[in-house]
Amino acid sequence: MKLIDVKDDKAWEAFVSSQPGAQFTQSNAWGAFRIARGQTVRRLALVDADGNWLAAALFIHFPKRILWGYWYAPRGPVFRHDVRSNAHDVLRQFCEQLEKKKLPKPALFWRCEPTIEAKRDSEPFPPSFKRAHAYQPASTFIVDLTKDEPELLSRMHEKTRYNIRLAERKGVVVRTAETEEDVQAFIRLNEQTSIRDRFVSQPSEYIRATYDFLREYKMSAIRLAEADGELLAASMEVHYGDTTTYLYGASSNAKRNAMAPYALHWDAIKSAKASGFRFYDFHGVNPEDASSPYYKESWEGITRFKLGWGGYRVQYVGTWELPRHRFLYRIARTISL
């Protein structure tokens, strides 16, 4: 097996977009977005002796003023569907080849987040890799959209079903953003939510740039939940391959008893299903094991909310880094590169 550089956009997209649970952060569009923001992107594929692709990762270079920066594959490598049962072995092959690979910009480490599930008492990476804190969520919650609507509802927690009906009775209606004012309303509500709930959101400029860029690829949408003309909740989602991913969400202090977030997600789920997507990815919940290094107390409430939607939790292997200069890497970890 060997790692090859991929220059062919169509070949890349054909592979990445066709894998189950497709990851938009490994798409050509995401690479183009990062390039537009001044970064360098490199696409690598692990191929067998016949040239067949087994796994692929889009790496983005994050430069730093000191210690050279690093290369990061968000939710990558991606694995071919028919090697997933053997994905841990394929991942090791990928990593061993990565250790030998020279990239055009210097890097203190490579960072990977493969979308393969964790196994008990099994480390998926070679000993040269070090576990790091999660950048993309290490655990997520996914709803299978191949089920019909009655079954989707039956799988939900009874409180979730009740709140969906309550939002309807309270007159909550959901629509997608169409105007500049709609987009600005979402941005403002997200800023307010961040302050109220005391979490660090991505900068508004970055969220807006993400939405605008991916919209050109027909990949992004903003959804607004309103009652009596007042915005109560909003979300941004990304569509790619067979998956719709809930990326950002916001809610108002007003009329909280209207349960607008429930109307918002139910509309998003139905819309994704009607558009032919197979999965609705809630993009981040706590691991089931509270002792996990990826468990966050601050996520307990949002995890309870998401688990009510009747899907299934997926625990990925998490985020791992390959140091290229071990002494400098230890210094870098103290300043959280």
Backbone hydrogen bonds in HBPLUS format (Angstrom, degrees):
<---DONOR---> <-ACCEPTOR-->    atom                        ^
c    i                          cat <-CA-CA->   ^        H-A-AA   ^      H-
h    n   atom  resd res      DA  || num        DHA   H-A  angle D-A-AA Bond
n    s   type  num  typ     dist DA aas  dist angle  dist       angle   num
A0002-LYS N   A0047-VAL O   3.17 MM  45  5.69 152.3  2.25 148.4 156.8     1
A0047-VAL N   A0002-LYS O   2.92 MM  45  5.69 166.1  1.94 164.0 165.9     2
A0004-ILE N   A0045-ALA O   2.84 MM  41  5.36 158.6  1.89 149.3 155.7     3
A0045-ALA N   A0004-ILE O   2.97 MM  41  5.36 155.4  2.03 148.1 156.1     4
A0006-VAL N   A0043-ARG O   2.92 MM  37  5.37 159.6  1.97 144.3 145.8     5
A0012-TRP N   A0008-ASP O   3.07 MM   4  6.29 160.6  2.11 151.3 157.0     6
A0013-GLU N   A0009-ASP O   2.92 MM   4  6.13 172.9  1.92 156.8 158.5     7
A0014-ALA N   A0010-LYS O   2.90 MM   4  5.95 157.6  1.95 146.0 152.7     8
A0015-PHE N   A0011-ALA O   3.17 MM   4  6.35 151.8  2.26 143.1 149.2     9
A0016-VAL N   A0012-TRP O   2.95 MM   4  6.16 170.8  1.95 169.3 166.2    10
A0017-SER N   A0013-GLU O   2.99 MM   4  5.59 157.4  2.04 140.2 147.5    11
A0026-GLN N   A0023-GLN O   3.06 MM   3  5.68 162.5  2.09 118.7 122.6    12
A0027-SER N   A0024-PHE O   3.08 MM   3  5.09 165.4  2.10 110.5 112.6    13
A0031-GLY N   A0027-SER O   3.12 MM   4  6.43 158.2  2.17 146.7 152.7    14
A0032-ALA N   A0028-ASN O   2.87 MM   4  6.13 156.7  1.92 151.5 158.1    15
A0033-PHE N   A0029-ALA O   2.89 MM   4  6.14 147.9  1.99 144.0 153.2    16
A0034-ARG N   A0030-TRP O   3.02 MM   4  6.32 159.2  2.07 149.8 154.0    17
A0035-ILE N   A0031-GLY O   2.97 MM   4  6.23 155.5  2.03 148.3 155.5    18
A0036-ALA N   A0032-ALA O   2.90 MM   4  6.10 154.6  1.97 145.3 152.1    19
A0037-ARG N   A0033-PHE O   3.19 MM   4  6.49 126.0  2.50 135.3 148.8    20
A0037-ARG N   A0034-ARG O   3.07 MM   3  5.03 137.1  2.26  94.3 106.8    21
A0039-GLN N   A0034-ARG O   3.07 MM   5  5.56 160.3  2.11 145.1 143.1    22
A0038-GLY N   A0035-ILE O   2.89 MM   3  5.14 153.1  1.96 115.8 116.6    23
A0061-HIS N   A0040-THR O   2.87 MM  21  5.35 166.7  1.88 162.6 164.8    24
A0042-ARG N   A0059-PHE O   2.89 MM  17  5.21 159.0  1.93 148.7 154.6    25
A0059-PHE N   A0042-ARG O   2.79 MM  17  5.21 168.3  1.80 168.1 163.9    26
A0044-LEU N   A0057-ALA O   3.01 MM  13  5.44 170.6  2.02 150.7 153.2    27
A0057-ALA N   A0044-LEU O   2.84 MM  13  5.44 158.8  1.88 158.1 164.8    28
A0046-LEU N   A0055-ALA O   2.77 MM   9  5.22 160.7  1.80 145.8 152.6    29
A0054-LEU N   A0046-LEU O   2.77 MM   8  5.60 166.9  1.79 173.9 170.7    30
A0048-ASP N   A0052-ASN O   3.00 MM   4  5.47 148.6  2.11 141.4 149.3    31
A0051-GLY N   A0048-ASP O   2.95 MM   3  5.24 164.1  1.98 114.7 118.9    32
A0080-ARG N   A0054-LEU O   2.95 MM  26  5.37 170.0  1.96 146.2 144.7    33
A0056-ALA N   A0078-VAL O   2.89 MM  22  5.30 147.9  1.99 144.5 154.9    34
A0078-VAL N   A0056-ALA O   2.70 MM  22  5.30 161.5  1.73 157.1 159.1    35
A0060-ILE N   A0072-TYR O   2.80 MM  12  5.16 157.0  1.85 133.0 139.3    36
A0072-TYR N   A0060-ILE O   2.87 MM  12  5.16 157.0  1.92 137.7 144.8    37
A0062-PHE N   A0070-TYR O   2.81 MM   8  5.43 171.1  1.82 170.6 173.4    38
A0070-TYR N   A0062-PHE O   3.09 MM   8  5.43 149.5  2.18 132.5 140.6    39
A0108-LEU N   A0069-GLY O   2.89 MM  39  5.98 177.5  1.89 155.2 155.5    40
A0071-TRP N   A0109-PHE O   3.18 MM  38  6.62 159.3  2.22 154.1 160.0    41
A0111-ARG N   A0071-TRP O   2.73 MM  40  6.12 150.2  1.81 155.6 165.8    42
A0073-ALA N   A0111-ARG O   2.92 MM  38  6.18 159.4  1.96 153.1 158.9    43
A0076-GLY N   A0073-ALA O   3.17 MM   3  5.00 138.3  2.35 131.1 119.3    44
A0113-GLU N   A0076-GLY O   2.80 MM  37  5.13 149.4  1.89 159.6 161.9    45
A0083-VAL N   A0080-ARG O   3.00 MM   3  5.67 168.6  2.01 125.9 129.0    46
A0084-ARG N   A0081-HIS O   3.47 MM   3  5.55 167.4  2.49 105.1 107.7    47
A0086-ASN N   A0083-VAL O   2.93 MM   3  5.29 144.2  2.06 107.5 118.6    48
A0087-ALA N   A0084-ARG O   3.07 MM   3  4.43 163.4  2.10 103.8 102.0    49
A0089-ASP N   A0086-ASN O   3.14 MM   3  5.67 124.4  2.47 110.7 122.8    50
A0090-VAL N   A0086-ASN O   3.14 MM   4  6.46 160.7  2.18 151.3 157.4    51
A0091-LEU N   A0087-ALA O   2.75 MM   4  5.89 156.1  1.81 151.0 157.7    52
A0092-ARG N   A0088-HIS O   3.12 MM   4  6.37 152.7  2.20 139.3 145.6    53
A0093-GLN N   A0089-ASP O   3.10 MM   4  6.45 153.9  2.17 145.6 152.5    54
A0094-PHE N   A0090-VAL O   2.89 MM   4  6.22 156.4  1.95 150.7 157.5    55
A0095-CYS N   A0091-LEU O   2.85 MM   4  6.13 163.3  1.88 155.3 159.2    56
A0096-GLU N   A0092-ARG O   2.89 MM   4  6.07 157.6  1.94 149.1 154.9    57
A0097-GLN N   A0093-GLN O   3.09 MM   4  6.28 154.1  2.16 146.2 152.6    58
A0098-LEU N   A0094-PHE O   2.86 MM   4  6.10 144.8  1.98 143.8 155.2    59
A0099-GLU N   A0095-CYS O   3.03 MM   4  6.28 146.8  2.14 147.1 153.9    60
A0100-LYS N   A0097-GLN O   3.07 MM   3  5.34 139.5  2.24 101.9 113.0    61
A0101-LYS N   A0098-LEU O   3.02 MM   3  4.95 146.2  2.14  99.5 110.0    62
A0324-ARG N   A0108-LEU O   2.83 MM 216  5.44 161.8  1.86 153.6 147.7    63
A0110-TRP N   A0322-LEU O   3.07 MM 212  5.07 148.4  2.18 126.9 134.4    64
A0322-LEU N   A0110-TRP O   2.76 MM 212  5.07 156.4  1.82 147.5 155.9    65
A0112-CYS N   A0320-TRP O   2.84 MM 208  5.43 164.4  1.86 160.7 166.1    66
A0320-TRP N   A0112-CYS O   3.00 MM 208  5.43 164.7  2.02 156.7 161.5    67
A0317-VAL N   A0116-ILE O   3.08 MM 201  6.31 132.9  2.31 174.3 169.2    68
A0118-ALA N   A0315-GLN O   2.83 MM 197  5.96 163.0  1.86 152.5 154.7    69
A0129-PHE N   A0126-PRO O   3.04 MM   3  5.86 168.3  2.05 127.7 131.0    70
A0130-LYS N   A0321-GLU O   2.70 MM 191  5.14 159.0  1.74 148.2 154.7    71
A0321-GLU N   A0130-LYS O   2.75 MM 191  5.14 157.1  1.80 143.8 151.7    72
A0132-ALA N   A0319-THR O   2.88 MM 187  5.39 169.4  1.90 143.5 141.5    73
A0316-TYR N   A0138-ALA O   2.85 MM 178  5.37 153.7  1.92 169.4 175.4    74
A0285-VAL N   A0139-SER O   3.08 MM 146  5.52 150.3  2.17 119.3 123.2    75
A0140-THR N   A0314-VAL O   2.96 MM 174  5.37 156.0  2.02 148.2 156.1    76
A0314-VAL N   A0140-THR O   2.86 MM 174  5.37 163.6  1.89 149.4 152.8    77
A0282-PHE N   A0141-PHE O   2.83 MM 141  5.36 172.1  1.83 171.9 170.7    78
A0142-ILE N   A0312-TYR O   2.95 MM 170  5.47 168.6  1.96 150.7 150.7    79
A0312-TYR N   A0142-ILE O   2.87 MM 170  5.47 149.3  1.96 144.3 152.7    80
A0143-VAL N   A0280-TYR O   2.92 MM 137  5.08 162.1  1.96 141.6 147.2    81
A0280-TYR N   A0143-VAL O   3.02 MM 137  5.08 150.1  2.11 141.9 150.0    82
A0145-LEU N   A0278-ARG O   2.77 MM 133  4.91 153.6  1.83 141.4 143.4    83
A0151-GLU N   A0148-ASP O   3.05 MM   3  5.45 118.1  2.45 106.9 121.6    84
A0152-LEU N   A0148-ASP O   2.91 MM   4  6.20 157.0  1.96 155.8 163.5    85
A0153-LEU N   A0149-GLU O   2.95 MM   4  6.17 161.4  1.98 156.8 160.8    86
A0154-SER N   A0150-PRO O   2.93 MM   4  6.12 152.8  2.00 141.0 149.2    87
A0155-ARG N   A0151-GLU O   3.03 MM   4  6.18 140.1  2.19 146.5 154.8    88
A0156-MET N   A0153-LEU O   3.12 MM   3  5.36 147.9  2.23 104.6 113.9    89
A0157-HIS N   A0308-GLY O   2.90 MM 151  4.85 165.4  1.92 133.5 138.1    90
A0160-THR N   A0157-HIS O   2.91 MM   3  5.28 124.3  2.23 107.5 121.8    91
A0161-ARG N   A0157-HIS O   3.14 MM   4  6.59 159.3  2.18 156.7 162.2    92
A0162-TYR N   A0158-GLU O   2.92 MM   4  6.12 159.8  1.96 146.3 152.4    93
A0163-ASN N   A0159-LYS O   2.93 MM   4  6.10 157.4  1.98 145.6 151.2    94
A0164-ILE N   A0160-THR O   3.00 MM   4  6.26 146.2  2.12 148.4 157.3    95
A0165-ARG N   A0161-ARG O   3.12 MM   4  6.44 162.3  2.16 151.9 155.6    96
A0166-LEU N   A0162-TYR O   2.81 MM   4  6.07 152.4  1.89 147.2 156.4    97
A0167-ALA N   A0163-ASN O   2.95 MM   4  6.02 159.4  1.99 141.7 146.2    98
A0168-GLU N   A0164-ILE O   3.22 MM   4  6.51 151.7  2.30 141.2 148.6    99
A0169-ARG N   A0165-ARG O   2.98 MM   4  6.32 156.3  2.04 149.1 155.5   100
A0170-LYS N   A0166-LEU O   2.88 MM   4  6.13 142.4  2.02 148.0 159.1   101
A0172-VAL N   A0167-ALA O   3.01 MM   5  5.47 165.6  2.03 163.1 158.4   102
A0171-GLY N   A0168-GLU O   3.09 MM   3  5.25 158.3  2.14 105.5 111.1   103
A0173-VAL N   A0226-GLU O   2.80 MM  53  5.42 162.1  1.84 159.7 164.6   104
A0226-GLU N   A0173-VAL O   2.81 MM  53  5.42 165.5  1.83 162.8 165.3   105
A0175-ARG N   A0224-LEU O   2.92 MM  49  5.40 155.2  1.99 150.7 158.7   106
A0224-LEU N   A0175-ARG O   2.74 MM  49  5.40 174.9  1.74 174.3 176.0   107
A0177-ALA N   A0222-ILE O   2.80 MM  45  5.36 159.6  1.84 147.0 150.8   108
A0183-VAL N   A0179-THR O   3.23 MM   4  6.64 157.0  2.29 148.0 152.8   109
A0184-GLN N   A0180-GLU O   2.95 MM   4  6.22 164.6  1.97 154.1 158.5   110
A0185-ALA N   A0181-GLU O   2.85 MM   4  5.97 148.4  1.95 143.8 152.4   111
A0186-PHE N   A0182-ASP O   3.12 MM   4  6.46 153.3  2.19 146.5 152.6   112
A0187-ILE N   A0183-VAL O   3.03 MM   4  6.37 161.5  2.07 151.7 156.7   113
A0188-ARG N   A0184-GLN O   2.91 MM   4  6.13 163.3  1.94 152.3 156.3   114
A0189-LEU N   A0185-ALA O   2.99 MM   4  6.14 161.6  2.03 146.5 151.8   115
A0190-ASN N   A0186-PHE O   2.89 MM   4  6.11 154.0  1.96 151.0 158.3   116
A0191-GLU N   A0187-ILE O   3.06 MM   4  6.33 153.9  2.13 147.2 153.8   117
A0192-GLN N   A0188-ARG O   2.99 MM   4  6.29 159.3  2.03 151.3 156.8   118
A0193-THR N   A0189-LEU O   2.91 MM   4  6.11 156.5  1.97 148.1 154.4   119
A0194-SER N   A0190-ASN O   3.02 MM   4  6.19 156.4  2.08 146.0 151.8   120
A0195-ILE N   A0191-GLU O   3.19 MM   4  6.46 156.6  2.24 147.6 152.7   121
A0196-ARG N   A0192-GLN O   2.94 MM   4  6.15 166.4  1.96 152.2 156.4   122
A0197-ASP N   A0193-THR O   2.87 MM   4  5.88 171.4  1.88 154.2 157.0   123
A0198-ARG N   A0194-SER O   2.96 MM   4  5.58 111.8  2.44 129.4 142.2   124
A0199-PHE N   A0194-SER O   3.22 MM   5  5.25 152.6  2.29 136.6 144.5   125
A0206-TYR N   A0203-PRO O   2.97 MM   3  5.31 120.8  2.33 105.0 119.3   126
A0207-ILE N   A0203-PRO O   3.04 MM   4  6.43 162.6  2.07 158.6 163.6   127
A0208-ARG N   A0204-SER O   2.88 MM   4  6.02 166.8  1.90 153.6 157.4   128
A0209-ALA N   A0205-GLU O   2.91 MM   4  6.04 156.6  1.97 142.4 149.4   129
A0210-THR N   A0206-TYR O   2.86 MM   4  6.06 156.4  1.91 150.3 156.5   130
A0211-TYR N   A0207-ILE O   2.98 MM   4  6.23 167.1  2.00 152.9 155.8   131
A0212-ASP N   A0208-ARG O   2.92 MM   4  6.11 173.7  1.92 156.6 158.3   132
A0213-PHE N   A0209-ALA O   2.93 MM   4  5.96 165.1  1.95 147.6 152.2   133
A0214-LEU N   A0210-THR O   3.00 MM   4  6.04 171.7  2.00 154.6 157.1   134
A0215-ARG N   A0211-TYR O   2.91 MM   4  5.86 139.8  2.07 143.3 154.6   135
A0216-GLU N   A0213-PHE O   3.18 MM   3  5.59 137.3  2.37 104.7 114.8   136
A0217-TYR N   A0214-LEU O   2.96 MM   3  5.16 141.0  2.12 101.3 112.9   137
A0219-MET N   A0214-LEU O   2.94 MM   5  5.20 166.7  1.95 142.8 142.6   138
A0218-LYS N   A0215-ARG O   2.89 MM   3  4.69 160.4  1.93 104.7 109.3   139
A0239-HIS N   A0219-MET O   2.57 MM  20  4.70 159.3  1.61 142.9 150.8   140
A0221-ALA N   A0237-GLU O   3.03 MM  16  5.44 146.8  2.15 151.5 153.2   141
A0237-GLU N   A0221-ALA O   2.89 MM  16  5.44 162.7  1.92 158.5 164.4   142
A0223-ARG N   A0235-SER O   2.80 MM  12  5.23 160.8  1.83 149.4 156.0   143
A0235-SER N   A0223-ARG O   2.91 MM  12  5.23 148.6  2.01 144.8 152.7   144
A0225-ALA N   A0233-ALA O   2.78 MM   8  5.10 169.1  1.79 157.5 153.9   145
A0232-LEU N   A0225-ALA O   2.87 MM   7  5.77 169.2  1.88 159.6 163.0   146
A0233-ALA N   A0225-ALA O   3.29 MM   8  5.10 154.0  2.37 140.2 140.2   147
A0227-ALA N   A0230-GLU O   3.06 MM   3  5.35 150.3  2.15 139.8 146.8   148
A0230-GLU N   A0227-ALA O   2.97 MM   3  5.35 166.1  1.99 116.2 120.6   149
A0252-SER N   A0232-LEU O   2.76 MM  20  4.90 157.5  1.81 146.6 142.5   150
A0234-ALA N   A0250-ALA O   2.93 MM  16  5.27 157.8  1.98 143.4 143.8   151
A0250-ALA N   A0234-ALA O   2.84 MM  16  5.27 152.0  1.92 160.5 158.2   152
A0236-MET N   A0248-TYR O   2.85 MM  12  5.11 153.8  1.91 142.3 145.1   153
A0247-LEU N   A0236-MET O   2.88 MM  11  5.68 153.4  1.95 151.9 160.3   154
A0248-TYR N   A0236-MET O   3.26 MM  12  5.11 162.0  2.30 135.0 139.5   155
A0238-VAL N   A0245-THR O   2.87 MM   7  5.15 152.7  1.95 141.5 150.5   156
A0245-THR N   A0238-VAL O   2.79 MM   7  5.15 167.9  1.81 153.9 157.0   157
A0240-TYR N   A0243-THR O   2.91 MM   3  5.50 166.0  1.93 163.2 168.0   158
A0243-THR N   A0240-TYR O   2.90 MM   3  5.50 166.3  1.92 141.8 143.0   159
A0278-ARG N   A0242-ASP O   2.75 MM  36  5.16 144.3  1.87 129.3 140.4   160
A0279-PHE N   A0242-ASP O   3.04 MM  37  6.37 153.3  2.11 157.9 162.3   161
A0244-THR N   A0279-PHE O   2.95 MM  35  6.27 163.5  1.98 153.6 157.5   162
A0281-ASP N   A0244-THR O   2.80 MM  37  6.11 162.9  1.83 158.6 164.2   163
A0246-TYR N   A0281-ASP O   2.88 MM  35  6.13 170.7  1.89 169.6 170.8   164
A0258-ALA N   A0255-LYS O   2.96 MM   3  5.54 163.1  1.99 116.7 121.1   165
A0259-MET N   A0256-ARG O   3.26 MM   3  5.86 170.2  2.27 115.7 118.5   166
A0262-TYR N   A0259-MET O   3.13 MM   3  5.72 137.5  2.32 113.8 124.1   167
A0264-LEU N   A0260-ALA O   2.93 MM   4  6.15 156.5  1.98 156.0 163.6   168
A0265-HIS N   A0261-PRO O   3.05 MM   4  6.25 167.4  2.07 148.8 149.7   169
A0266-TRP N   A0262-TYR O   3.04 MM   4  6.10 161.3  2.08 147.2 153.1   170
A0267-ASP N   A0263-ALA O   3.01 MM   4  6.06 157.1  2.06 144.1 150.1   171
A0268-ALA N   A0264-LEU O   3.00 MM   4  6.26 152.9  2.08 142.9 151.0   172
A0269-ILE N   A0265-HIS O   2.81 MM   4  6.00 159.1  1.85 152.4 157.4   173
A0270-LYS N   A0266-TRP O   2.99 MM   4  6.15 167.5  2.00 148.7 152.0   174
A0271-SER N   A0267-ASP O   2.88 MM   4  5.98 158.0  1.93 146.7 153.4   175
A0272-ALA N   A0268-ALA O   2.88 MM   4  6.03 160.3  1.92 147.4 152.7   176
A0273-LYS N   A0269-ILE O   2.97 MM   4  6.14 160.8  2.01 149.7 155.1   177
A0274-ALA N   A0270-LYS O   2.90 MM   4  6.08 162.3  1.93 148.3 153.4   178
A0275-SER N   A0271-SER O   2.99 MM   4  6.16 136.7  2.18 140.7 152.1   179
A0277-PHE N   A0272-ALA O   3.01 MM   5  5.45 156.5  2.06 161.6 154.2   180
A0276-GLY N   A0273-LYS O   3.02 MM   3  5.27 161.1  2.05 109.0 114.4   181
A0292-SER N   A0289-ASP O   3.05 MM   3  5.59 166.7  2.07 119.3 122.7   182
A0295-TYR N   A0292-SER O   3.13 MM   3  5.37 169.1  2.14 115.3 116.6   183
A0299-TRP N   A0296-LYS O   2.99 MM   3  5.40 158.1  2.03 111.7 118.8   184
A0300-GLU N   A0297-GLU O   3.14 MM   3  5.50 168.5  2.15 118.3 119.6   185
A0303-THR N   A0299-TRP O   2.89 MM   4  5.86 148.4  1.99 149.3 158.5   186
A0304-ARG N   A0300-GLU O   3.08 MM   4  6.31 159.1  2.12 146.5 150.9   187
A0305-PHE N   A0301-GLY O   3.11 MM   4  6.44 159.5  2.16 149.2 154.8   188
A0306-LYS N   A0302-ILE O   3.02 MM   4  6.23 163.6  2.05 146.3 150.0   189
A0307-LEU N   A0303-THR O   2.89 MM   4  6.04 161.0  1.93 157.2 162.3   190
A0308-GLY N   A0305-PHE O   3.28 MM   3  5.56 147.9  2.39 102.2 111.3   191
A0309-TRP N   A0306-LYS O   3.16 MM   3  5.84 170.1  2.17 122.7 124.2   192
A0329-TYR N   A0325-HIS O   2.76 MM   4  5.84 148.1  1.86 154.7 165.6   193
A0330-ARG N   A0326-ARG O   3.02 MM   4  6.25 154.3  2.09 146.9 151.3   194
A0331-ILE N   A0327-PHE O   3.27 MM   4  6.66 151.6  2.35 143.1 150.6   195
A0332-ALA N   A0328-LEU O   2.84 MM   4  6.13 157.8  1.89 149.3 155.9   196
A0333-ARG N   A0329-TYR O   2.92 MM   4  6.21 152.7  2.00 153.6 160.0   197
A0334-THR N   A0331-ILE O   3.06 MM   3  5.41 135.9  2.26 104.1 116.0   198
A0335-ILE N   A0332-ALA O   2.95 MM   3  5.28 145.5  2.07 105.7 116.3   199
A0336-SER N   A0333-ARG O   3.42 MM   3  4.94 163.2  2.45  91.7  96.2   200
